[in-house]
């Protein structure tokens, strides 16, 4: 299944015999909470999913957005109406940063029928389509969370991949170079990693670049389907977006969920600045 869906295709799916489960995953690191935007207006029948609560465990040495426990994620998805055979469509404001994390987490826990609305809420509204403030009460789903659906990296695996394959750093270039670090206690990057900011995946309209342009971009960075590829960021959110962009380009990639926030939790791990 292609990881993206456009607005006309989503409209068609809404009208089908088995409409999709639509999840609103609007979220911003510095706030305000996404639920506020959801209550101002959302796609028809969309259920709000909180990234910090439903798509991650509490922050700690494992990172700022570590994997949720399988049981907790299963319960959150069942509460949202996700069943084993559901088509799930996830969206955020526009650029798929938070939606990419939802897409990846669902896939990691074994759900294959999940797609990201390319351009998100912005694309829907700009198409002249109506939104609603009505909060649905979906029938509970029967989704079963089975970990291991897609590749996962820990710190040791990320370090090895930086030497044996291609490890992409999805953060802004200045954070990669160690010039600034607004969030984590240590600046820099994993030795051997390659800078690949997520802003390079998206056009001015908030949609992903065409697959051929993404393939060209990643190939210039050494990331192709002929090598092992992994991605990290600050806490495993924008890196999930990059894994999604790589999937659009036809390049499989593993996610280092703990990312930089986990890497620097161990002072013995090396840090590069160049």
N, C-alpha and C positions, 0 to 999 in steps of 0.2 A: 504494500500500500504506500502510495506517495505520501510523504509526511505533511504536505501542505494542502489546504483547500482554499479556493477563492470564494468570494461572496456569491456569485451566481450558483456555484455548485452547492454551497451551504443552503441556499434557498430551495434548491431542488431536493436536497436531503430532508429539509423540514417538511416538505410536502409528500414524502414517501410513506410507505406503509409502516416503517419502523423509524421514526424520527430520531436524530442523534441526541445523545446526552451532551449538552453544551455547558462548559465550565468557564466561568469568568475568573481569571487569575490576575487581575490587575494588582500591581504591587510596585512600590518604589522603596529603595533602600532607606532613604531619608524621610519617607512618609510623604503625604498623609496616608493612613491605612486605606488599602484598596476598597474596603467595604463601603467607604464614604462615596466613592465614585460609583460603585455598584448600586447604591440606593438612589443616586441621582438619575440613573438610567442604565439599562443593560439589554442585551439581546433577548428575544422572547424565550421564556422558559429556562434561561441560563441560571445556574446555581453558582453562588460564590464559593471559591476555594481559596483559603488563606495560605499563602506560600510559607510563612513562618510557622504556622500551626500544623498544616496538613501535608506539606511537601518537604518537611525537614524535622529533625529532632532539635531539642534545645541546644544552643551553642555551648561549646566547651573545647577541650583539647582536640576533639575530632574535627573541629572547624566551626565556622559561624552558621553554616547550614548543612549539617551532616544528614545522612540518609535517615528518613523516618523508620521506625520499627515497622516490620511487615504488618503486624496486627493493627497498629494505629492507622497506617495508610489504607489498609483494607476497610477498616471501619469508616474512614473519611469518604472513600469512594463509594461504598455502599450507601452511605447517608446521602450522597449526591445523586444516587440513582444509577450508578454504573453497575452493569451486569457483565458476565463473561463474554456475551456476544454483542454488547453495545458498540455502536460507532460513537466515539467520544471526540468532540471538537472543542479545543481549548483556545482561548484568546486572551490578550491583554490590551493595553492602550493602542499599540501600533507595531512596535519593533520586534515582538515575540521574545523578549528577554525572559519574562516570567512564564509565558506560555511554553517556551522551550524547556524550562525546568519541569513543568507539568507533563509535557510530552515525554521527556526522558524518564521521569519517575514512573509513569504508567508503563512504559516499555520495560524498564528494569524489573518491575514487579509482574511482568508477563502479559500485559495487555497489548495486543498488536493493532487493534482497530482504533487508532488514535491519530488525529490530524490537527494541525495548527492553522487557524484562520490567518492567512497571509494579509498583513496590514491591520489586523485586529479590529477593535471597536471603531477606530478612525475610519477604516475602509468601509465598514457597514454604514456608518452615519453619512459618509461622503457619497455613498450610493443612493442616498435619499430614502433609506429604509427606516422604519419606525423602531423605537426602543420602548421599554416599559419600566415601570417602577414596581410592578407586581412581583412579589417574592413567591416562587413556586414551592410546592411541597411534593417532591417526587416520591414515587413508590420506591422503597428501599431496594437496592440492587443485590446481586449475589456474587459480585466480583471476588475472586480469590487471589490474594497476593502471593506470587511465587517468585522470590528473588532470583536474579541471575539471567534475566532476559536479554540484557545487553552488557557489553564489557565494562568492567569497573576497575579503577586503579587505586591503590593505596600509595603512600609516600615512597615506599621502596620500588614499586612498580613504575611510578612516574620517573624516578631517578634513573632506573634502568632504561626506560624508553627514550629518555633524553640522550642517551648514548647509543642505543641500538636502533632506534627508529626516529620518529619526529614527535616532539612534545611541543604543542602550541600553547602560548600564553595569551589568553583572550582579553587581558586587561588593557587599559590605555598604555600607550608607549612610554609615557613619562613614569608610570608606576613600574613597568618592566625594567626600565633603565635605572630605577632607584632614585630618581630625581625628587619624587614626592611619594608619600604614602599616607593618604588621608584616613585610613581605616585600621590597618593592621600595625602591630608594634615594630615591625622590621621592614625596611624597604629593599627592593631588589627582585631577583627572580631565581628560579631553579637553574643551576648550571646546565648548559647545553640546550635550554629551551629556546624557542623561536617566537619572536613577538608577532602576534596576529590579532590586533584589536577587533572586537566584534563590529565596530562601526563600519568596517570594510565589507560587511556582509549585506548591508541594507542600503536601499536607495533613499532619496529624499522623501519619498512618499510613505516610508515605513515598511515597505515590502521587501522581501528578499530579492537580491539580484538574480537574473536568470541563471539556470544551472551551468551553462557553458562559461559564464563570467566567473562564477564561484569556482568552478574547476580550474580555470586559468589562474585565479588568485591563489588558491591553495597549492597548485603545482609549483608556482614561483617560490613558495615557502618550503617546498620539498614534500608536501603532504599529498600523496596520491594513493590509489588503491593497491599499489605495488609494495607499499611499506606499512609497517605498524604505526598507527597515529594515535596520539592521546591529546587531551586538552585539559587545562586547568585555568582558573581565574583567581578571584579573591576568596570566594566561598562556594563555588560550584553552581552558581546561577547563570552568569553570562557564559561560562564554559559549556553549559548544557545548550545554550543558544548556538554556540559554535559547533557543537556536535550535530545539531539540527541542520545548520548550514552545510556542513560536510556531507550529511546524508542527502540533502538536496543535490549536492555535487556528485553523489555516487561514491563517496569515500567513507568507509566505515571508520569509526573512531571510538576510543574508550574515554570515559570521563573520570578524572581524579576529583571525586566529590569533595573531599576535605580541602583541596586546593591550597592556596598560599596560606590561608588562616590556620590550616593544619600543619603545613610544612614548617612554619616559623614557631609552632608550639614546642618544638624540640630544638633547643639552642645548639645541639650538636650537628644539625643539618647545615650543609654549606649554602651560602648565599652569594649570588653573582650580581655585579653591577657593571654593565657595559652595553 
